[in-house]
């Protein structure tokens, strides 16, 4: 089998598996082919057979490396897209109407409150939560006093107890379920299923 046929077959395999890196792999393979052909023309028949084997191994190694780099790049790009989606989720939560936003924050508070805490609202949300949050908390049978506002957190509220300070915000909710949300976003965006 001719060296050019071997490289072409390897190149075809690489196109299916590492679409984004094929161009670089083909250039590397072409350089190897030219080097192997130059050596093959200058050497005897026995050397030619040896050089073809070396060229096949080098091309396979290059393409294996290209596949790995392609897979790594694809994984990194997927992670970037997923993180963008999660940032978008946080923004959508922050943009909810005041009553719905207060209900969201109240659910988060209900998950961690023990009953002896108070709330401090993020300065950015103080005006929108001060009115709607008490009714939302009442729906969860929570009696938590609102003690003012703080710049320690960007959004939401901080539940403050004797030995605890817990941020309840869209960002903290997404962060608390980060792995679960990454898996869900990956499944939705890339049709990835566990297993």
Secondary structure, DSSP 8 states (H G I E B T S, - for coil): --HHHHHHHHHHHHHHH-GGGHHHHHHHHHHHHHHHHHHHHHS-HHHHHHHHHHHHHHHHHHHHHHHHHHHHHHHHHHHHHHHHHHHHHHHHHHTS-HHHHHHHHHHHHHHH--SS-EEEEETTTHHHHHHHHHHHHHTTT---EEEEEESSSSSSEEEEETTEEEEESHHHHHHHTHHHHHHHHHHHHH-----
